[in-house]
Amino acid sequence: MRRATRASWTACAVCAALAATGCGSDSGDGGGGSSGGGGGTVTAQWGDPQSPLEPANVNEVQGGKVLKLITRGLVVYDPKTAEPKNMLAESIESDDQKNWTVKVKKGFRFSNGEPVTAKSFTDAWNYAANIKNQQVNSSFFKYIDGYDEVHPTAEDAEPRAQQLSGLKVVDDHTFTVKLSQKFAIWPDTLGYPAFAPLPKAFFDDHDAYLDKPVGNGPYKIDSYSKGTSMKLVKDKKYKGDDKAKNDGIELKVYTDQNTAYTDLQAGNLDISDELPAGQLANAESDLGDRFINQKAGIIQTLAYPLYDDAWSGADKAGLRRGISMAIDREQITKQIYNDTRIPAKDWTSPVIGEKGGFDDTICGDLCTYDPKQAKKLIEDAGGLPGGKLTISSNVDTGSHKEWMDAVCNSINKTLDKENACVVNPVGTFADFRTQVVDREFKGPFRSGWQMDYPLIENFLAPTYYTGASSNDGEYSNKKFDDLLDQANAAEDTAAAVDKYKEAERLLAKDVPSIPLWYQNGIAGHSDRVTDVFLDPFSVPYYPDVKVK
């Protein structure tokens, strides 16, 4: 069980000359006005992240938004298509899909002036993999030789090595990677922020880094005040071809989506990508062409706490299946979300397409509303554990309270009991994630997934592989793990996808979670900004946003 070691970053002192607007920015316009030519600071809705921004220790959306702004890795995903392409990598090559040579482009620097070198990557990856550092994304490095030495299986075991034997620095801009098995799509995974490089400053003064993280992306952090906002400014010395077209982003913390929507309409907020469900029917008429509704690589699920005996085991699969079949997805997505959600048919997303592994036949009856059969399955399993079902989620983003109420109403109607299902609303996303990580929930909890790259592997491996970084329900099936390993070792993507789908069919049998619906990317923006769009991951692509 992993816990964050620090709760927040310290905010910078407010500069006297900019007291009215908070800490300053490179543009000198204080976060509100326009400097012409597309400059100026953009304000955007946000929520406090779960933990400080160590790249390998963030596996949630709010922290991920910031990492996408302040870091750049070997690979980046095209903001329009999600296609992986080299960023800091000059090349990533292999003759056997197991031994790779990585060449790092010259001239890139961190925001503190340090050069980005091969060692910036190997040091970061060694740190991420080492069990002593308790990084939630450590399992992303498990395919590199020596992972079992630096990250032994037993939680209380000491690492037998401090560095991954599969990583070797050749020169300042070249390193080699030896994997423990063939992995044809390995380069495509390297755009995930967990693989970002780290500056020497991270290791020299770790506490100082946590107070004010240093990245190598188009933006750098100016200040952060927990519960209020994070201010990012354009890094004018950034060399990439995705330079910011504005002067900075102020990410403003909102705990009430309706307040954010009101601010958006009033022009006090430039971008909101968390529109309240109750406003979706009116959003297009309210915002006109400033309303965005597009498909995105997001699935909403409910995870079962399989770490709790009341829910675990093959003998409880009928119970888990019955609850899923008691949920009327069609009605909920239509009435609450105005068709901006699509009832789920598998554990991935239609955005990845058939070639990427999407298959709308996999979930089958499990995702079909059948109250009569659902009630029978639940009763045959001895009823709900303790006689009551509690569903948990944060309620500061995503209009989660509304759908949880609707899910419980559907289950209560199926069981013909008024309070068989109840909702446990958690005030903030950060608190919710802490309770998830600490395994505090005794009933199903929200566990949606936003893709890191458009392939079925990304929806399965991080969330259902034994011990994986986001396997919060602690599902474990050796056959599932073996099939994923075989898929990774396949000779090409098509063969790999077939194996991944075979593994996914085990989820339909074991029911470690309930697929609910695929989530569209929904956003709105003020008339003060232009060139606003969502990437395929449903995140506003901030570098392109211009201020009028």
N, C-alpha and C positions, 0 to 999 in steps of 0.2 A: 504494500500500500504506500503510495507516494504522497507526500505533503509538500507544499511550497514552503520555502525557508524564510521568505520575506513577503510582507503583505502589500507593500506599495512602494512607489518611488517617491522621493522628496520633491516638492515643487521648488522651482527657482524663485529667488527673491524678485519681487515686482520692481522693475526699473522705474525710478522716479519720473523720468521723462515720458514714460508710457503708462503711467499709473491708471489712466482711464481704460486701457485695453489689456493690461496684463503684460507679460514678458514680451520683448520685442521680436521682430523678425528681420531677416536680411533685407526685405523690401523697404522697411522703414515706414510702412503705412499702417502698422499696428493691428492688422487683422480684420479691418472692416472695409476700407476704401479700395478703390481701383487705382493702379499706377499706370493704366493705359496699356494698350498692346496685349491684352489678355492677362496682365499681372493682377495683383491683389490677392487677398486671402479668402479662401473658401471655407464656409462653416458647414459642418456635416454632423448628422446624428450618430451617436456612439454609445457604448456601454463599457463600464470598467472591465478590463480583462481579468481573468482568474488569477494570474500571477505575473511577476516581472518578465520582461521580454528577452529571455534567453531563447534563441531560435529553436533549440531542440526541446524546450520545455513549454512550448505553446501548442496546444492542439484544439483550440476553440476559435470561434469566428472573430470576436472582438480584438483579441491579441493578434490574430492572423491578419486583420486589416492593416494594423500598424507595421507588422513585419514586411508586408508586401510593399510598403511605402519606403521603408528605411533600409531594406536589404536587397541584394541581388546575388544570385548564385550562379552556378555553371550554366544552368538552363533557365529559360523563362517561358511562360505559356502565352501565346498570342492572345491579346485582350479581346479579339473578335472571334477567333476560332478555337482557342485553347490548344492549338497545335504547339508541341514543344519545339523550341529552337535554341541554339547556343546563345548564351549571353556572355558570361565571363570565360566560358570555355572556347578556346581556339579550335580544339578538336577533342573528341572522346572516341577512341578507337579500340577495336579488339578483333583478333582473328578467330577466337574460339568462344566468345560471349561469356568468358569467365575471367580472363586476364585483360585488364583495360589500361590504356595509357591516356592520361588527361593532360592537355596542355592549356595553361591559363594565359589569357590575354595580358599583355603588358600595359601599364599606364593607369590602371584602375587603383583608386585609393579609398580608404575609409574616411569618414567625415572628420576625423581627428588628424588626417594627413598621412597616416601609416599606409604603405603600399599593400595591395592585396597580392599575396604570393601563393605558391603551392602549399607552403606551410600553414597559411591562414586557413586552408581547408582541412589539412590533415590534423592540425591541432584541434580544430573545432569538432571534427568527427570523432577523434579519440576521446575528447571530453564528453561528447554526447553518449558514446557507447559505454563508458565506464560506469559500473553500477554504483560506485561511491557518489556520483554526482546526481543521481536520482532524476534523470531527465525523462519526461513522460514519452518522448519520441525515440527513446533509445532503440526500440525494436526496428526502426527503419534502417539501422546499420547492421542488422543480424546476418545479412548475406555476405558481409565482408569477413574474410578469414581472420580467425582469432577472436571473434565476438564472444564465444563461450568462455574464453579465458578472461576477458575483461568484464564480462557480465554473466557470472554463474547463475544457474537456475534458482538455487536456494536463496531466499531473501536475505538471510543473515550471513551468507558466504562472502568471504573476502576475495577480490579479484586475484587471479593467479598471474596476471600481467597487467601493465598499466596502459599499454598501447595495442592497437589492432595490428597483428602481424601482417595483415593484407595490405597495409598502407605503407608506401615507401616514397620519400621525396627524392627525386632525381636531380633537380636543380631548382632555382628560384621560381621557375614557371612550369615545371613538369613534375607530376607524381603518378605513381602506378597504383592500381587497385586490383587485388586478387580476391575474387569472390569464392565462396565455399561451394557454389554450384553454378551452372549456366543460368544466365538471367538476361534474355534477349532484350527486354524492355527496360533494363536498369537505367540507361541514360535518360529515358523519358521521365523517370521519377525524380530526377535531381533538381527540378524546379520548385519542389516543396521547400518552404523556408527552413525546415529542420536541417537541410544540407547547406545553409548559408555559411560563409566564412566568418571567422571571429578575429578581431584585432588583438595584438599583443596586450593592449590595455585591459582586455577582459581577464587575462590571467595575472597581470601585474597587480591590479586592484579591483577585485571582483565586486566588492561592495560599491565602489564608485561607479562601475559599469551598471549595476542594477539600479542605482539612483538615477542614472541618465545614460541609457544604452547608446552605444556607438555603432552605426551601421555603415553601409557602403552603397546605399540606394539614392534615388533622386531627391529624397527628403531627409532631413535630420531632425531629431527631437530638440525642441527649444525648452519646453517645460511640461510638467504633468502635475495636476492637482486632483487627487483621487476624489471621485464623486462630482467633479466639476468639468474639467476638460483636459485634453492634451493638445499642445500646440506644436506643429511641425512646420519647418521652414524649408524652402527650396535650397538644396545644396548646389551653389553656383559652380562648384568645381567638379561636379559629377560628370563623367565622361560618356555615359551610355547614350544610345540613340533614343531613349525614352525619357529625355529631360522634361522636367515639369514646365508646363505652360502657364502656371500661376505662381504666386510668391509663397504660398504655404496653405496648409489645411489646419483648421481648428476643429478637432473632434470634440463635440460637446456631449456630455453625459446626460441622457434623459432616462428617467425611471418610469415615465408615463408617456406612451406613444401618442395619446391624444394631445398632450401639451406640445410635443414635437410637431404634430400635424398643424396645430394652430399657429405655431411659430413659422412653419413653412408657408402657410397661406398669407401670413402677415408680412413676409419678407424678412423675418428675423433669423431664418435658417435657410441655407442655400440648398442642401441635399438631405433627403431622408430616404433611407432604404428599409425602413421598418414601419410602413404605413399601417395604421390600426385597422383591424378587420371590419370594424363598424363603419369605416369611411370608404371602403373599397367600392361600394356601389355608386358613390358620389365622386370618387377621385377623378375620373376622366372629365366630368363636367366642371369640377372645381379647378382642375389644373390644365385642362386642354392638352396641348401637345407637350406639356411639361410632365405628363404622367407616363411612366414607363412600365410596361407589362410584357415580359418575355420569358421564354423557357430558360431554365437554369439547371445546373447539375446538383440539385438538392433533393434529398428524400427525408421526410419526417417519419420517425419510428418511435415506438415505445419499447424500451429494453426491460427484460425481466431480470430481477436481482438473483441470478442463479447461484450467487454466493450464499443465499439463504435457503436452508433446507426446505422451507415451506414452498419454494418454487422450483427447486432443482430436481434433476433426475428424469429418466425416460418415462416413469410412471406419472409424471405431472405434465407430460406433453399434451394430453387431452384437455387438461385445464387451460393451459396456455393457448391452445388452438381455439377452444370454446370462447374465450374472451375476445380473441381477434374476430371471430365470426359474429360476435354480438355488436360490432361497430358498423354503423351505416355510413360508410365513407361517401357514397354518392350524395346523400342528403346534407352531410356536414360541409363538404366542399362547395356545394351549390348555395346553401343558405348562409353560411358564415363567410365564405371566401369569394363568393360571387364568381365562381369558376376560375379563380386564379390559382387554384390547386387542382391536381388531377389524382383521382384514387389510384393507389399503388397496385401494381401487378407483379412486382419483384422487389429486390433489395438494392437496385441501382438507380438509373435515371434514363428516361428516353433521350436525353441530350447526347449520351454516348453512342446511340445508334446500335444497330445489330452488329456491326463490325467491332464495336467496342465492347459488346457483351450484353446489351439490353435484350431481355426476352420477357414478353408480357404473358407467357404461359406458366412461368415458374411458380408463382404464389398460388394460383388456382383457387380451390375452395377456401383456403385459409384467409384469403382477402375478399371473400364474397359474403355479404350480409345474409345470414341464415339464422334468424332468432330461434327457431324451433330446434335445430341441430345444435346451436350454441348452448342453449339451456340444458339439453340432454348431456352434452360433453362435460359441462361444469358440474352438473348434479352427479354424473357417473364418477367424477373425480373426487366426490365428497364435498363439493361446494367450495366457495371461496375460502382461502386460508384465514382462520379467525372470524369467518362470517362477513368480512368486509374487504373491499378492494380500494386501495388508496393510490391515486395517480399524482405524480409530482413533476413540477417544472418551474423554472423561473417565470415571472410574469411581467418583467420590465421591458421585454422585447418580444416581437413575434406574435402578439395577440394570443398568447398560449392559454390564458385563462378561459377565453371563449371556446376554444376547441376542446379543452379538457372538460369543461362543463357539458359540452355536447356529447363527447364520448361517454361520460358517466351517465348522462340521460339515456343514451342508447342502450347501455348495459343494464341500467335499472329497469328500463322498459322490457328488455328481453327476459330478465329474471323476475319481473313483476314485483320488485321490491324498491321502495322509495329511496333508501340510502345504502343500497348494497355497494355502490361505487361513490366515493367522495374525492374531492380535489384537495391537494396540498400545494397551495401557491407559495413559492419561495420568492422573496422580495427582489433580489438582484441576481443577475447572471453569475457574478463572481461567487456569491454564497451558494448558489445551486451547484456550480461545478465543484466547489470544495466538498459539498456533501456527497456528490457523485464519487469523487476520488476517494473520499474517506469511507465509502461503502455504507452510508447511513440509511439509505432507503430500504424499506421493507415491502415495497410494492413496485409496480411498473413506473418507470420514469422516462422523461423525454430524452431521446438519443439521436436526434437527426444528424445527417451527415452531409456536408458540403464538399464536393469533390476537390481533390488537389490536382488531379490530372484525369482526362476523360477516358478511363479504362475501367472495366469491371473489377480488376485487381484492387484498385484504390477503394472501392466500396466494401470489399470483403476482407482483405488482409489486415488493415489497421483496426478493424472493428470486431472481427470474429476469430482470427487466428489466436491460438492459445498464448496468453500473456502479452498480446499486442497492445500498443500504446493507448488505443481508444476502445479496448474491449472491456467496457465498464461493467457489463453484466457478468463477466467471467465465464463466458461460454468456452467450452473445450471439447473438441472432438478430433481424435487422432486421424481419422479418415479424412476429415475436412482439411486438416493441416497438410496431410500427405498430398492431397489433390492440388492444393495451392502450390506446394513445392514442385510437383510435377509440371504444373502449368508454367511456373517461372522458368523451368529448365527446357521448355518446349523450343523447337527450332525456329518458330515464327509466331507472329501475333495470332494468326487464325487458329493454329493448333493450341496455343495457350488459352484463348478464349473458350474453346470447347471444354477444356479441363476446369477452368474457372466456373463455367456454368454447371458442370457436374458437381462441383463443390457447393454451389449455391443451392442446388436442389436438396442438399442435406439440411439447409436452413429451413426449407419448407416442411421438412419432416420433424426436425428437432424444435423448431419455434423458439429460438433464443430471444427473438424480438418480434414486434408486430409492425409490418409495413403499413403506414397510414396513407400518405399521399406524397406526390411529387410537388415541389414548391416552385412556382414561377418566381422570377426576379421581379420585384415590385419596388418602384421608387418614384419620387417626385422631386422637382427642383424649382427654385425660384427663378424669376425672370432676370435676375442679376447675373446669372451664369449661363454659359452656352457649352456645347460639345460634351454634354453629359450622357453617358451610356453605361450600362452594366456589362461586365465581362461575363463569360459563360459560367463563372463561379458565383454569380449574382452580387458581385462587389462593384461599386462605382469605380470606374477607371479614372482616378483622380489626376494623374499627370496630364491628361488631355483637357481637363476642365479649364475654361477661360472665364475671367471676370470682365464684364462689359465696362 
